[in-house]
């Protein structure tokens, strides 16, 4: 099959990492896979080239009509058997695929802003199958977009373990060798809840002043979060920016935190499980599914800095609990493989060809 994955860019983020892992494994399964960036190049273009995945940049204008024209023209010149949309290009991909009579698949990566629900409801009319990432389908897809049950398929995310295996702890600038590190890997923008993470760090540092906290990622709210850290006087809180060595950074962490308001199925949490991290995450459906209802990591109430701080401190003072959670995390991660994910998607695509 000729499969075209369409996303807005190839910037560094969980959706893009998942898409590349999926495409790489689909290629291993004998499919012809191309990555399409609706706009221009991104940080992960090099990673796609490393995987041997062709990338096309449509360099489209931002209007819906321009995106539809650009993608339709590409599909006319390079026919596909499946078009698979991700994140913010659902509607133009669905319309272009419909016009070219190509089966359309869309992966719903997380809750969207409700102001977009009418756009996505229209997109769902032109889409053959909508993939959700956990058995509990969120209200955005069920009630706001109102996707019919017959169109919904559950395929949890997976990751490429080859980039996790053998990763060695990396030394981090400004952090002493051997220091305890509590970290969060996520974009510096909503729905990631850095304000809660930073406030919790303040509470922990009041009791454990030698701990170091790190934020790994970039985003439009970095200056706001840096201002919060400065206002609280947190000298041991470090912003590391976007990095391509996340597995090595995870190995350097003592505790991995994901404070977030909503998620589809977070790639960084899957990477943390595979890395054998002791994890803490906001108690939302996606994290609950990922952490096996709290058996493979601690779940805490969202937007509650004292609760998050208490969970961090609990792991700091209980190495046996950290060890048990790390062992359970490694076991739980075995389900979330890119190979299993790719097989499920290929089976879905083949059924659409019938």
C-alpha positions in Angstrom: 0.0 0.0 0.0 1.0 3.6 -0.6 0.3 5.5 2.6 0.6 9.3 3.0 0.9 10.7 6.5 -0.1 14.3 6.6 0.8 16.7 9.4 1.1 20.5 9.7 4.9 20.4 10.2 7.7 18.1 11.4 8.5 20.1 14.5 9.6 18.2 17.6 6.5 16.9 19.5 4.8 13.8 20.6 2.5 13.6 17.6 5.4 14.0 15.2 7.5 11.4 17.0 4.6 8.9 17.0 4.0 9.6 13.3 7.6 8.9 12.4 7.7 5.7 14.5 4.5 4.5 12.8 5.8 5.3 9.3 9.1 3.6 10.0 7.4 0.4 11.2 4.9 0.4 8.3 7.8 0.6 5.9 9.4 -2.4 7.7 6.1 -4.2 7.1 6.4 -3.7 3.3 4.3 -0.5 2.8 5.3 2.5 0.7 5.2 5.4 3.2 5.6 9.1 2.6 5.5 12.0 5.1 3.7 15.1 4.0 4.3 18.4 5.9 1.5 20.9 5.0 3.8 23.8 5.6 7.6 23.7 5.7 10.6 21.8 7.2 10.9 21.0 10.8 13.4 19.8 13.3 12.5 16.1 12.6 13.1 16.2 8.9 16.6 14.8 9.6 15.1 12.0 11.6 12.8 11.1 8.7 15.7 11.0 6.4 17.6 8.7 8.8 14.6 6.4 8.7 14.6 6.4 4.9 11.2 8.1 4.8 10.6 10.5 1.9 9.3 13.9 3.0 7.3 16.3 0.9 6.8 20.0 2.0 3.7 21.5 0.4 4.6 25.0 1.6 0.9 25.8 1.6 -0.8 29.0 2.5 -2.8 28.8 5.7 -6.3 29.0 4.3 -8.4 25.9 4.0 -8.8 26.3 0.3 -5.1 26.6 -0.2 -4.4 23.5 1.8 -7.0 21.5 -0.1 -5.6 22.7 -3.4 -2.0 21.9 -2.5 -2.8 18.4 -1.2 -5.2 17.6 -4.1 -2.5 18.6 -6.6 0.0 16.3 -4.8 -2.4 13.4 -4.8 -3.1 13.9 -8.5 0.6 13.7 -9.3 1.4 11.0 -6.7 -1.6 8.7 -6.2 -2.0 7.1 -2.8 -3.9 4.2 -1.4 -4.5 5.8 2.1 -4.2 9.3 3.4 -3.7 9.5 7.1 -4.1 12.9 8.8 -2.7 14.0 12.2 -3.3 16.9 14.5 -4.4 20.2 12.8 -4.8 19.2 9.2 -7.8 16.9 9.5 -10.3 18.9 7.4 -8.1 19.7 4.4 -6.8 16.1 4.3 -10.2 14.6 4.6 -11.6 16.8 1.8 -8.6 16.3 -0.5 -8.8 12.5 0.0 -12.5 12.5 -0.7 -12.1 14.5 -3.9 -9.4 12.1 -5.1 -11.4 9.0 -3.8 -8.6 7.9 -1.5 -9.7 6.3 1.8 -9.1 8.6 4.8 -7.8 7.8 8.3 -7.4 10.4 11.0 -5.7 9.9 14.4 -7.2 11.9 17.2 -4.1 12.7 19.3 -5.7 14.6 22.2 -8.6 16.8 23.2 -8.9 19.8 20.9 -10.2 23.3 21.5 -13.9 23.2 21.4 -14.1 26.2 19.1 -12.9 23.8 16.4 -15.6 21.2 16.9 -17.7 22.3 13.9 -14.7 22.1 11.6 -13.9 18.6 12.9 -17.5 17.5 12.7 -17.4 18.4 9.0 -14.0 16.6 8.7 -15.5 13.4 10.3 -18.2 13.3 7.5 -15.4 12.9 4.9 -13.3 10.5 7.0 -13.6 6.7 6.8 -12.1 5.9 10.2 -11.1 8.0 13.3 -8.5 6.4 15.5 -8.6 7.1 19.2 -5.7 6.1 21.5 -7.4 4.6 24.5 -10.5 2.5 25.1 -12.2 5.4 26.9 -13.2 7.8 24.0 -13.1 11.4 25.2 -16.2 13.6 25.1 -14.7 15.8 22.4 -14.9 13.0 19.9 -18.1 11.4 21.2 -20.2 14.4 22.0 -18.7 17.5 20.4 -17.5 16.1 17.1 -20.1 13.4 17.3 -18.1 10.7 15.4 -20.4 7.6 14.8 -19.2 4.6 16.7 -18.9 2.6 13.5 -16.1 5.0 12.4 -14.1 4.8 15.7 -11.2 2.4 16.1 -9.0 2.1 19.2 -5.2 1.8 18.5 -3.0 2.9 21.4 0.3 4.6 20.5 3.6 2.7 20.5 7.2 3.7 20.4 10.4 2.6 18.8 12.3 0.8 21.5 15.6 0.9 19.5 16.1 4.6 20.5 15.5 3.7 24.2 17.7 0.6 24.5 21.3 1.4 25.4 20.6 5.0 26.2 23.1 6.2 28.8 22.5 9.0 31.3 23.7 12.4 29.9 25.3 15.0 32.1 23.3 18.2 32.2 24.8 21.7 32.3 24.4 23.4 35.7 23.4 20.2 37.4 26.1 18.6 39.6 27.1 15.0 38.8 25.0 12.6 41.0 22.4 15.2 42.0 18.8 14.0 42.2 16.8 15.2 39.2 13.0 15.5 38.8 12.0 16.3 35.3 9.1 16.9 32.9 9.4 16.4 29.1 6.6 18.3 27.3 5.9 21.4 25.1 5.9 24.6 27.0 2.3 25.3 26.1 -1.2 24.1 27.0 -2.5 21.6 27.8 0.8 20.8 29.6 0.5 22.0 33.1 3.9 23.5 33.9 2.4 26.1 36.4 1.5 23.2 38.7 4.9 21.5 38.1 6.7 24.7 39.0 4.6 25.4 42.0 5.1 21.8 43.2 8.9 22.3 42.7 8.8 25.3 45.1 7.1 23.2 47.8 9.6 20.3 47.4 12.7 22.6 47.3 11.6 24.2 50.6 12.2 20.7 52.2 14.8 19.3 49.8 17.0 22.2 48.6 19.5 20.0 46.8 17.0 18.6 44.3 17.2 19.8 40.7 14.1 20.2 38.5 14.3 20.3 34.7 11.8 21.2 31.9 12.6 19.6 28.6 10.8 21.2 25.6 10.0 24.5 23.8 6.9 26.4 23.4 5.2 29.8 23.2 4.8 30.1 27.0 8.4 29.6 27.9 8.9 33.3 29.0 5.8 33.1 31.2 7.0 29.9 32.9 10.5 31.4 33.3 9.0 34.4 34.9 7.1 32.1 37.4 10.3 30.4 38.3 12.1 33.7 38.8 9.2 35.0 40.9 9.4 32.0 43.2 13.2 32.3 43.4 13.9 28.7 42.2 17.6 28.5 41.5 17.5 24.7 41.0 14.9 24.8 38.2 16.4 24.5 34.7 14.8 25.0 31.2 16.7 22.7 28.8 14.8 23.6 25.6 13.9 21.1 22.9 16.3 18.2 22.7 16.8 15.2 20.5 18.4 13.1 23.2 15.3 12.6 25.4 16.1 8.9 26.1 19.5 9.9 27.6 17.8 12.8 29.6 15.2 10.3 30.9 18.1 8.1 32.1 19.5 11.0 34.1 16.2 11.6 35.9 15.4 10.2 39.3 11.7 10.9 38.9 9.7 11.7 35.7 6.6 13.9 36.0 3.9 14.6 33.5 1.5 17.3 34.7 -1.1 17.9 32.1 -4.8 18.9 31.7 -5.5 16.4 28.9 -3.7 14.0 26.6 -4.4 11.5 23.8 -1.7 9.0 24.9 1.5 10.8 25.8 4.7 9.6 23.9 7.0 11.0 26.6 5.2 8.9 29.2 5.6 5.8 27.1 9.3 6.6 26.6 9.6 7.0 30.4 8.0 3.6 31.0 10.4 2.0 28.5 13.3 3.7 30.1 12.3 2.3 33.5 11.5 5.6 35.1 9.7 6.1 38.3 6.7 8.1 37.0 4.2 10.5 38.4 1.3 11.8 36.2 -1.9 13.8 36.4 -4.9 11.5 36.9 -6.6 11.8 33.6 -7.9 8.9 31.4 -4.9 8.7 29.1 -2.4 8.7 31.9 -4.5 6.2 33.9 -4.5 3.8 30.9 -0.8 4.3 30.3 0.2 3.7 34.0 -2.2 0.7 34.3 -4.5 2.5 36.8 -1.5 3.5 39.0 0.3 0.1 39.1 3.1 1.4 36.9 3.4 5.0 38.3 1.8 7.3 40.7 -1.4 9.2 39.7 -2.2 12.6 41.3 -5.0 15.0 41.1 -4.6 17.6 38.3 -3.8 21.2 39.0 -3.0 20.4 42.6 0.6 21.5 43.5 0.5 20.2 47.1 -0.6 16.7 45.8 2.1 16.6 43.2 4.7 17.8 45.7 3.6 15.1 48.1 4.0 12.4 45.5 7.4 13.6 44.5 8.5 13.7 48.1 7.1 10.2 48.6 9.3 8.8 45.9 12.3 10.8 47.0 12.3 9.2 50.5 11.2 5.7 49.4 13.8 4.0 47.1 12.0 0.7 47.4 8.8 2.2 46.0 10.9 3.8 43.2 12.4 0.4 42.4 9.0 -1.3 42.3 7.5 1.3 40.1 10.5 1.1 37.7 10.2 -2.6 37.4 6.4 -2.4 36.8 7.0 0.4 34.3 9.4 -1.7 32.3 6.9 -4.6 32.2 4.0 -2.3 31.2 6.0 -0.7 28.4 6.2 -4.0 26.5 2.6 -3.5 25.2 3.4 -0.1 23.8 5.6 -1.0 20.8 5.7 0.7 17.5 5.6 -2.7 15.8 2.2 -3.6 17.4 0.9 -0.2 16.6 2.0 -0.4 13.0 0.4 -3.9 12.5 -2.9 -2.5 13.8 -2.8 0.4 11.5 -1.8 -1.7 8.5 -4.7 -4.1 9.2 -7.1 -1.1 9.4 -5.8 0.3 6.1 -6.1 -3.1 4.4 -9.7 -3.3 5.5 -10.4 0.0 3.9 -9.0 -1.3 0.6 -11.6 -4.1 0.5 
